[in-house]
Amino acid sequence: MIEGFLNVLETVRLMDVKRLIWASSYAQLGPPHLYSQPKVDEDVPIKPKVGHGGSFMINEFNTQFIGKPMA
């Protein structure tokens, strides 16, 4: 799944797409009982407990590098 999303990001970069909107997964947050507040937002620390949750976490991390030169 990570390689497929990297292909999407590379296509976005090559085509100079200005905005990419994609839906992640609650799986990267981990089970609800790990959080004290009833609702979570993008500022809570992520705590994936299953494999695909980690994949979504990595995909989200990789979006930070679209269009930025790799040194």
mmCIF file as gemmi writes it, N, C-alpha and C atoms, coordinates in Angstrom:
data_model
loop_
_atom_site.group_PDB
_atom_site.id
_atom_site.type_symbol
_atom_site.label_atom_id
_atom_site.label_alt_id
_atom_site.label_comp_id
_atom_site.label_asym_id
_atom_site.label_entity_id
_atom_site.label_seq_id
_atom_site.pdbx_PDB_ins_code
_atom_site.Cartn_x
_atom_site.Cartn_y
_atom_site.Cartn_z
_atom_site.occupancy
_atom_site.B_iso_or_equiv
_atom_site.pdbx_formal_charge
_atom_site.auth_seq_id
_atom_site.auth_asym_id
_atom_site.pdbx_PDB_model_num
ATOM 1 N N . MET Axp A 1 ? 0.825 -1.191 0 1 0 ? 1 A 1
ATOM 2 C CA . MET Axp A 1 ? 0 0 0 1 0 ? 1 A 1
ATOM 3 C C . MET Axp A 1 ? 0.87 1.256 0 1 0 ? 1 A 1
ATOM 4 N N . ILE Axp A 2 ? 1.995 1.235 0.659 1 0 ? 2 A 1
ATOM 5 C CA . ILE Axp A 2 ? 2.855 2.417 0.717 1 0 ? 2 A 1
ATOM 6 C C . ILE Axp A 2 ? 3.414 2.738 -0.66 1 0 ? 2 A 1
ATOM 7 N N . GLU Axp A 3 ? 3.871 1.711 -1.386 1 0 ? 3 A 1
ATOM 8 C CA . GLU Axp A 3 ? 4.432 1.95 -2.714 1 0 ? 3 A 1
ATOM 9 C C . GLU Axp A 3 ? 3.376 2.517 -3.659 1 0 ? 3 A 1
ATOM 10 N N . GLY Axp A 4 ? 2.157 2.017 -3.575 1 0 ? 4 A 1
ATOM 11 C CA . GLY Axp A 4 ? 1.08 2.536 -4.413 1 0 ? 4 A 1
ATOM 12 C C . GLY Axp A 4 ? 0.816 4.009 -4.144 1 0 ? 4 A 1
ATOM 13 N N . PHE Axp A 5 ? 0.814 4.393 -2.876 1 0 ? 5 A 1
ATOM 14 C CA . PHE Axp A 5 ? 0.578 5.794 -2.541 1 0 ? 5 A 1
ATOM 15 C C . PHE Axp A 5 ? 1.75 6.663 -2.97 1 0 ? 5 A 1
ATOM 16 N N . LEU Axp A 6 ? 2.971 6.126 -2.892 1 0 ? 6 A 1
ATOM 17 C CA . LEU Axp A 6 ? 4.128 6.879 -3.392 1 0 ? 6 A 1
ATOM 18 C C . LEU Axp A 6 ? 3.997 7.133 -4.888 1 0 ? 6 A 1
ATOM 19 N N . ASN Axp A 7 ? 3.42 6.18 -5.623 1 0 ? 7 A 1
ATOM 20 C CA . ASN Axp A 7 ? 3.17 6.396 -7.05 1 0 ? 7 A 1
ATOM 21 C C . ASN Axp A 7 ? 2.18 7.535 -7.26 1 0 ? 7 A 1
ATOM 22 N N . VAL Axp A 8 ? 1.151 7.591 -6.424 1 0 ? 8 A 1
ATOM 23 C CA . VAL Axp A 8 ? 0.189 8.694 -6.5 1 0 ? 8 A 1
ATOM 24 C C . VAL Axp A 8 ? 0.898 10.02 -6.233 1 0 ? 8 A 1
ATOM 25 N N . LEU Axp A 9 ? 1.718 10.075 -5.194 1 0 ? 9 A 1
ATOM 26 C CA . LEU Axp A 9 ? 2.426 11.312 -4.858 1 0 ? 9 A 1
ATOM 27 C C . LEU Axp A 9 ? 3.37 11.736 -5.974 1 0 ? 9 A 1
ATOM 28 N N . GLU Axp A 10 ? 4.049 10.778 -6.591 1 0 ? 10 A 1
ATOM 29 C CA . GLU Axp A 10 ? 4.96 11.106 -7.685 1 0 ? 10 A 1
ATOM 30 C C . GLU Axp A 10 ? 4.187 11.647 -8.885 1 0 ? 10 A 1
ATOM 31 N N . THR Axp A 11 ? 3.032 11.077 -9.177 1 0 ? 11 A 1
ATOM 32 C CA . THR Axp A 11 ? 2.201 11.577 -10.272 1 0 ? 11 A 1
ATOM 33 C C . THR Axp A 11 ? 1.711 12.985 -9.974 1 0 ? 11 A 1
ATOM 34 N N . VAL Axp A 12 ? 1.304 13.231 -8.737 1 0 ? 12 A 1
ATOM 35 C CA . VAL Axp A 12 ? 0.882 14.575 -8.321 1 0 ? 12 A 1
ATOM 36 C C . VAL Axp A 12 ? 2.015 15.571 -8.547 1 0 ? 12 A 1
ATOM 37 N N . ARG Axp A 13 ? 3.216 15.174 -8.18 1 0 ? 13 A 1
ATOM 38 C CA . ARG Axp A 13 ? 4.378 16.057 -8.345 1 0 ? 13 A 1
ATOM 39 C C . ARG Axp A 13 ? 4.671 16.312 -9.822 1 0 ? 13 A 1
ATOM 40 N N . LEU Axp A 14 ? 4.681 15.26 -10.627 1 0 ? 14 A 1
ATOM 41 C CA . LEU Axp A 14 ? 5.013 15.398 -12.045 1 0 ? 14 A 1
ATOM 42 C C . LEU Axp A 14 ? 3.974 16.214 -12.805 1 0 ? 14 A 1
ATOM 43 N N . MET Axp A 15 ? 2.719 16.111 -12.402 1 0 ? 15 A 1
ATOM 44 C CA . MET Axp A 15 ? 1.647 16.834 -13.088 1 0 ? 15 A 1
ATOM 45 C C . MET Axp A 15 ? 1.396 18.199 -12.471 1 0 ? 15 A 1
ATOM 46 N N . ASP Axp A 16 ? 2.193 18.576 -11.477 1 0 ? 16 A 1
ATOM 47 C CA . ASP Axp A 16 ? 2.088 19.873 -10.816 1 0 ? 16 A 1
ATOM 48 C C . ASP Axp A 16 ? 0.677 20.129 -10.284 1 0 ? 16 A 1
ATOM 49 N N . VAL Axp A 17 ? 0.109 19.106 -9.673 1 0 ? 17 A 1
ATOM 50 C CA . VAL Axp A 17 ? -1.218 19.226 -9.064 1 0 ? 17 A 1
ATOM 51 C C . VAL Axp A 17 ? -1.101 20.143 -7.853 1 0 ? 17 A 1
ATOM 52 N N . LYS Axp A 18 ? -2.002 21.094 -7.747 1 0 ? 18 A 1
ATOM 53 C CA . LYS Axp A 18 ? -1.923 22.092 -6.672 1 0 ? 18 A 1
ATOM 54 C C . LYS Axp A 18 ? -2.477 21.595 -5.342 1 0 ? 18 A 1
ATOM 55 N N . ARG Axp A 19 ? -3.405 20.655 -5.383 1 0 ? 19 A 1
ATOM 56 C CA . ARG Axp A 19 ? -4.006 20.188 -4.13 1 0 ? 19 A 1
ATOM 57 C C . ARG Axp A 19 ? -4.361 18.711 -4.261 1 0 ? 19 A 1
ATOM 58 N N . LEU Axp A 20 ? -3.974 17.953 -3.267 1 0 ? 20 A 1
ATOM 59 C CA . LEU Axp A 20 ? -4.327 16.54 -3.183 1 0 ? 20 A 1
ATOM 60 C C . LEU Axp A 20 ? -5.182 16.358 -1.938 1 0 ? 20 A 1
ATOM 61 N N . ILE Axp A 21 ? -6.356 15.821 -2.13 1 0 ? 21 A 1
ATOM 62 C CA . ILE Axp A 21 ? -7.24 15.528 -1.004 1 0 ? 21 A 1
ATOM 63 C C . ILE Axp A 21 ? -7.397 14.016 -0.944 1 0 ? 21 A 1
ATOM 64 N N . TRP Axp A 22 ? -7.097 13.468 0.214 1 0 ? 22 A 1
ATOM 65 C CA . TRP Axp A 22 ? -7.247 12.028 0.372 1 0 ? 22 A 1
ATOM 66 C C . TRP Axp A 22 ? -7.709 11.73 1.784 1 0 ? 22 A 1
ATOM 67 N N . ALA Axp A 23 ? -8.381 10.618 1.927 1 0 ? 23 A 1
ATOM 68 C CA . ALA Axp A 23 ? -8.882 10.219 3.24 1 0 ? 23 A 1
ATOM 69 C C . ALA Axp A 23 ? -7.932 9.203 3.842 1 0 ? 23 A 1
ATOM 70 N N . SER Axp A 24 ? -7.567 9.417 5.06 1 0 ? 24 A 1
ATOM 71 C CA . SER Axp A 24 ? -6.707 8.48 5.761 1 0 ? 24 A 1
ATOM 72 C C . SER Axp A 24 ? -7.588 7.434 6.439 1 0 ? 24 A 1
ATOM 73 N N . SER Axp A 25 ? -7.199 6.955 7.572 1 0 ? 25 A 1
ATOM 74 C CA . SER Axp A 25 ? -7.961 5.926 8.275 1 0 ? 25 A 1
ATOM 75 C C . SER Axp A 25 ? -7.854 6.137 9.779 1 0 ? 25 A 1
ATOM 76 N N . TYR Axp A 26 ? -8.912 5.829 10.464 1 0 ? 26 A 1
ATOM 77 C CA . TYR Axp A 26 ? -8.852 5.916 11.924 1 0 ? 26 A 1
ATOM 78 C C . TYR Axp A 26 ? -7.89 4.871 12.486 1 0 ? 26 A 1
ATOM 79 N N . ALA Axp A 27 ? -7.505 3.892 11.68 1 0 ? 27 A 1
ATOM 80 C CA . ALA Axp A 27 ? -6.603 2.834 12.152 1 0 ? 27 A 1
ATOM 81 C C . ALA Axp A 27 ? -5.25 3.387 12.584 1 0 ? 27 A 1
ATOM 82 N N . GLN Axp A 28 ? -4.848 4.523 12.01 1 0 ? 28 A 1
ATOM 83 C CA . GLN Axp A 28 ? -3.561 5.082 12.424 1 0 ? 28 A 1
ATOM 84 C C . GLN Axp A 28 ? -3.629 5.703 13.813 1 0 ? 28 A 1
ATOM 85 N N . LEU Axp A 29 ? -4.827 5.982 14.296 1 0 ? 29 A 1
ATOM 86 C CA . LEU Axp A 29 ? -4.981 6.559 15.633 1 0 ? 29 A 1
ATOM 87 C C . LEU Axp A 29 ? -4.95 5.508 16.726 1 0 ? 29 A 1
ATOM 88 N N . GLY Axp A 30 ? -5.276 4.29 16.391 1 0 ? 30 A 1
ATOM 89 C CA . GLY Axp A 30 ? -5.34 3.245 17.398 1 0 ? 30 A 1
ATOM 90 C C . GLY Axp A 30 ? -6.72 3.186 18.031 1 0 ? 30 A 1
ATOM 91 N N . PRO Axp A 31 ? -6.918 2.264 18.947 1 0 ? 31 A 1
ATOM 92 C CA . PRO Axp A 31 ? -8.225 2.085 19.577 1 0 ? 31 A 1
ATOM 93 C C . PRO Axp A 31 ? -8.67 3.321 20.365 1 0 ? 31 A 1
ATOM 94 N N . PRO Axp A 32 ? -9.971 3.599 20.386 1 0 ? 32 A 1
ATOM 95 C CA . PRO Axp A 32 ? -10.49 4.779 21.089 1 0 ? 32 A 1
ATOM 96 C C . PRO Axp A 32 ? -10.135 4.826 22.57 1 0 ? 32 A 1
ATOM 97 N N . HIS Axp A 33 ? -9.978 3.684 23.213 1 0 ? 33 A 1
ATOM 98 C CA . HIS Axp A 33 ? -9.699 3.699 24.659 1 0 ? 33 A 1
ATOM 99 C C . HIS Axp A 33 ? -8.313 4.271 24.987 1 0 ? 33 A 1
ATOM 100 N N . LEU Axp A 34 ? -7.485 4.505 23.977 1 0 ? 34 A 1
ATOM 101 C CA . LEU Axp A 34 ? -6.161 5.091 24.215 1 0 ? 34 A 1
ATOM 102 C C . LEU Axp A 34 ? -6.213 6.601 24.445 1 0 ? 34 A 1
ATOM 103 N N . TYR Axp A 35 ? -7.387 7.2 24.233 1 0 ? 35 A 1
ATOM 104 C CA . TYR Axp A 35 ? -7.506 8.656 24.314 1 0 ? 35 A 1
ATOM 105 C C . TYR Axp A 35 ? -8.459 9.05 25.427 1 0 ? 35 A 1
ATOM 106 N N . SER Axp A 36 ? -8.106 10.121 26.125 1 0 ? 36 A 1
ATOM 107 C CA . SER Axp A 36 ? -8.946 10.572 27.233 1 0 ? 36 A 1
ATOM 108 C C . SER Axp A 36 ? -10.127 11.413 26.754 1 0 ? 36 A 1
ATOM 109 N N . GLN Axp A 37 ? -9.977 12.105 25.626 1 0 ? 37 A 1
ATOM 110 C CA . GLN Axp A 37 ? -11.064 12.942 25.136 1 0 ? 37 A 1
ATOM 111 C C . GLN Axp A 37 ? -11.976 12.132 24.2 1 0 ? 37 A 1
ATOM 112 N N . PRO Axp A 38 ? -13.276 12.481 24.169 1 0 ? 38 A 1
ATOM 113 C CA . PRO Axp A 38 ? -14.209 11.708 23.344 1 0 ? 38 A 1
ATOM 114 C C . PRO Axp A 38 ? -13.993 11.893 21.847 1 0 ? 38 A 1
ATOM 115 N N . LYS Axp A 39 ? -13.464 13.033 21.444 1 0 ? 39 A 1
ATOM 116 C CA . LYS Axp A 39 ? -13.212 13.282 20.022 1 0 ? 39 A 1
ATOM 117 C C . LYS Axp A 39 ? -11.729 13.56 19.84 1 0 ? 39 A 1
ATOM 118 N N . VAL Axp A 40 ? -11.206 13.124 18.724 1 0 ? 40 A 1
ATOM 119 C CA . VAL Axp A 40 ? -9.799 13.385 18.428 1 0 ? 40 A 1
ATOM 120 C C . VAL Axp A 40 ? -9.711 14.212 17.155 1 0 ? 40 A 1
ATOM 121 N N . ASP Axp A 41 ? -8.629 14.96 17.018 1 0 ? 41 A 1
ATOM 122 C CA . ASP Axp A 41 ? -8.392 15.725 15.802 1 0 ? 41 A 1
ATOM 123 C C . ASP Axp A 41 ? -6.971 15.451 15.328 1 0 ? 41 A 1
ATOM 124 N N . GLU Axp A 42 ? -6.512 16.219 14.343 1 0 ? 42 A 1
ATOM 125 C CA . GLU Axp A 42 ? -5.2 15.964 13.752 1 0 ? 42 A 1
ATOM 126 C C . GLU Axp A 42 ? -4.033 16.268 14.69 1 0 ? 42 A 1
ATOM 127 N N . ASP Axp A 43 ? -4.305 16.835 15.851 1 0 ? 43 A 1
ATOM 128 C CA . ASP Axp A 43 ? -3.229 17.171 16.782 1 0 ? 43 A 1
ATOM 129 C C . ASP Axp A 43 ? -2.924 16.078 17.812 1 0 ? 43 A 1
ATOM 130 N N . VAL Axp A 44 ? -3.746 15.044 17.882 1 0 ? 44 A 1
ATOM 131 C CA . VAL Axp A 44 ? -3.473 13.983 18.857 1 0 ? 44 A 1
ATOM 132 C C . VAL Axp A 44 ? -2.329 13.107 18.355 1 0 ? 44 A 1
ATOM 133 N N . PRO Axp A 45 ? -1.538 12.558 19.26 1 0 ? 45 A 1
ATOM 134 C CA . PRO Axp A 45 ? -0.475 11.65 18.824 1 0 ? 45 A 1
ATOM 135 C C . PRO Axp A 45 ? -1.08 10.366 18.257 1 0 ? 45 A 1
ATOM 136 N N . ILE Axp A 46 ? -0.493 9.877 17.191 1 0 ? 46 A 1
ATOM 137 C CA . ILE Axp A 46 ? -1.028 8.663 16.582 1 0 ? 46 A 1
ATOM 138 C C . ILE Axp A 46 ? -0.397 7.437 17.229 1 0 ? 46 A 1
ATOM 139 N N . LYS Axp A 47 ? -1.225 6.412 17.383 1 0 ? 47 A 1
ATOM 140 C CA . LYS Axp A 47 ? -0.802 5.191 18.078 1 0 ? 47 A 1
ATOM 141 C C . LYS Axp A 47 ? -1.339 3.964 17.345 1 0 ? 47 A 1
ATOM 142 N N . PRO Axp A 48 ? -0.895 3.73 16.11 1 0 ? 48 A 1
ATOM 143 C CA . PRO Axp A 48 ? -1.453 2.594 15.368 1 0 ? 48 A 1
ATOM 144 C C . PRO Axp A 48 ? -1.141 1.265 16.055 1 0 ? 48 A 1
ATOM 145 N N . LYS Axp A 49 ? -2.112 0.384 16.047 1 0 ? 49 A 1
ATOM 146 C CA . LYS Axp A 49 ? -1.935 -0.929 16.672 1 0 ? 49 A 1
ATOM 147 C C . LYS Axp A 49 ? -2.025 -2.066 15.655 1 0 ? 49 A 1
ATOM 148 N N . VAL Axp A 50 ? -2.362 -1.76 14.417 1 0 ? 50 A 1
ATOM 149 C CA . VAL Axp A 50 ? -2.449 -2.775 13.363 1 0 ? 50 A 1
ATOM 150 C C . VAL Axp A 50 ? -1.603 -2.326 12.182 1 0 ? 50 A 1
ATOM 151 N N . GLY Axp A 51 ? -1.223 -3.271 11.33 1 0 ? 51 A 1
ATOM 152 C CA . GLY Axp A 51 ? -0.323 -2.987 10.218 1 0 ? 51 A 1
ATOM 153 C C . GLY Axp A 51 ? -0.78 -1.887 9.289 1 0 ? 51 A 1
ATOM 154 N N . HIS Axp A 52 ? -2.043 -1.929 8.868 1 0 ? 52 A 1
ATOM 155 C CA . HIS Axp A 52 ? -2.462 -0.903 7.916 1 0 ? 52 A 1
ATOM 156 C C . HIS Axp A 52 ? -2.561 0.47 8.568 1 0 ? 52 A 1
ATOM 157 N N . GLY Axp A 53 ? -2.697 0.535 9.871 1 0 ? 53 A 1
ATOM 158 C CA . GLY Axp A 53 ? -2.647 1.833 10.555 1 0 ? 53 A 1
ATOM 159 C C . GLY Axp A 53 ? -1.275 2.462 10.416 1 0 ? 53 A 1
ATOM 160 N N . GLY Axp A 54 ? -0.243 1.642 10.529 1 0 ? 54 A 1
ATOM 161 C CA . GLY Axp A 54 ? 1.12 2.13 10.323 1 0 ? 54 A 1
ATOM 162 C C . GLY Axp A 54 ? 1.358 2.572 8.897 1 0 ? 54 A 1
ATOM 163 N N . SER Axp A 55 ? 0.75 1.863 7.935 1 0 ? 55 A 1
ATOM 164 C CA . SER Axp A 55 ? 0.88 2.253 6.529 1 0 ? 55 A 1
ATOM 165 C C . SER Axp A 55 ? 0.27 3.624 6.285 1 0 ? 55 A 1
ATOM 166 N N . PHE Axp A 56 ? -0.913 3.86 6.85 1 0 ? 56 A 1
ATOM 167 C CA . PHE Axp A 56 ? -1.534 5.174 6.696 1 0 ? 56 A 1
ATOM 168 C C . PHE Axp A 56 ? -0.687 6.253 7.353 1 0 ? 56 A 1
ATOM 169 N N . MET Axp A 57 ? -0.084 5.939 8.481 1 0 ? 57 A 1
ATOM 170 C CA . MET Axp A 57 ? 0.783 6.893 9.164 1 0 ? 57 A 1
ATOM 171 C C . MET Axp A 57 ? 1.972 7.257 8.264 1 0 ? 57 A 1
ATOM 172 N N . ILE Axp A 58 ? 2.592 6.271 7.644 1 0 ? 58 A 1
ATOM 173 C CA . ILE Axp A 58 ? 3.722 6.521 6.746 1 0 ? 58 A 1
ATOM 174 C C . ILE Axp A 58 ? 3.272 7.307 5.522 1 0 ? 58 A 1
ATOM 175 N N . ASN Axp A 59 ? 2.11 6.954 4.964 1 0 ? 59 A 1
ATOM 176 C CA . ASN Axp A 59 ? 1.6 7.691 3.806 1 0 ? 59 A 1
ATOM 177 C C . ASN Axp A 59 ? 1.389 9.162 4.142 1 0 ? 59 A 1
ATOM 178 N N . GLU Axp A 60 ? 0.803 9.419 5.294 1 0 ? 60 A 1
ATOM 179 C CA . GLU Axp A 60 ? 0.576 10.806 5.696 1 0 ? 60 A 1
ATOM 180 C C . GLU Axp A 60 ? 1.903 11.541 5.876 1 0 ? 60 A 1
ATOM 181 N N . PHE Axp A 61 ? 2.879 10.879 6.459 1 0 ? 61 A 1
ATOM 182 C CA . PHE Axp A 61 ? 4.213 11.459 6.616 1 0 ? 61 A 1
ATOM 183 C C . PHE Axp A 61 ? 4.813 11.801 5.248 1 0 ? 61 A 1
ATOM 184 N N . ASN Axp A 62 ? 4.672 10.903 4.286 1 0 ? 62 A 1
ATOM 185 C CA . ASN Axp A 62 ? 5.257 11.121 2.962 1 0 ? 62 A 1
ATOM 186 C C . ASN Axp A 62 ? 4.636 12.297 2.213 1 0 ? 62 A 1
ATOM 187 N N . THR Axp A 63 ? 3.397 12.659 2.531 1 0 ? 63 A 1
ATOM 188 C CA . THR Axp A 63 ? 2.771 13.789 1.837 1 0 ? 63 A 1
ATOM 189 C C . THR Axp A 63 ? 3.487 15.105 2.128 1 0 ? 63 A 1
ATOM 190 N N . GLN Axp A 64 ? 4.249 15.162 3.203 1 0 ? 64 A 1
ATOM 191 C CA . GLN Axp A 64 ? 4.968 16.391 3.551 1 0 ? 64 A 1
ATOM 192 C C . GLN Axp A 64 ? 6.06 16.727 2.544 1 0 ? 64 A 1
ATOM 193 N N . PHE Axp A 65 ? 6.455 15.76 1.734 1 0 ? 65 A 1
ATOM 194 C CA . PHE Axp A 65 ? 7.603 15.95 0.862 1 0 ? 65 A 1
ATOM 195 C C . PHE Axp A 65 ? 7.244 16.162 -0.601 1 0 ? 65 A 1
ATOM 196 N N . ILE Axp A 66 ? 5.964 16.29 -0.915 1 0 ? 66 A 1
ATOM 197 C CA . ILE Axp A 66 ? 5.564 16.535 -2.299 1 0 ? 66 A 1
ATOM 198 C C . ILE Axp A 66 ? 6.169 17.85 -2.759 1 0 ? 66 A 1
ATOM 199 N N . GLY Axp A 67 ? 6.886 17.798 -3.847 1 0 ? 67 A 1
ATOM 200 C CA . GLY Axp A 67 ? 7.436 19.01 -4.444 1 0 ? 67 A 1
ATOM 201 C C . GLY Axp A 67 ? 8.654 19.581 -3.754 1 0 ? 67 A 1
ATOM 202 N N . LYS Axp A 68 ? 9.144 18.937 -2.719 1 0 ? 68 A 1
ATOM 203 C CA . LYS Axp A 68 ? 10.326 19.446 -2.026 1 0 ? 68 A 1
ATOM 204 C C . LYS Axp A 68 ? 11.548 18.667 -2.498 1 0 ? 68 A 1
ATOM 205 N N . PRO Axp A 69 ? 12.65 19.357 -2.761 1 0 ? 69 A 1
ATOM 206 C CA . PRO Axp A 69 ? 13.849 18.648 -3.227 1 0 ? 69 A 1
ATOM 207 C C . PRO Axp A 69 ? 14.412 17.733 -2.144 1 0 ? 69 A 1
ATOM 208 N N . MET Axp A 70 ? 14.865 16.588 -2.552 1 0 ? 70 A 1
ATOM 209 C CA . MET Axp A 70 ? 15.493 15.654 -1.622 1 0 ? 70 A 1
ATOM 210 C C . MET Axp A 70 ? 16.993 15.91 -1.644 1 0 ? 70 A 1
ATOM 211 N N . ALA Axp A 71 ? 17.563 16.287 -0.515 1 0 ? 71 A 1
ATOM 212 C CA . ALA Axp A 71 ? 18.991 16.622 -0.462 1 0 ? 71 A 1
ATOM 213 C C . ALA Axp A 71 ? 19.822 15.415 -0.12 1 0 ? 71 A 1
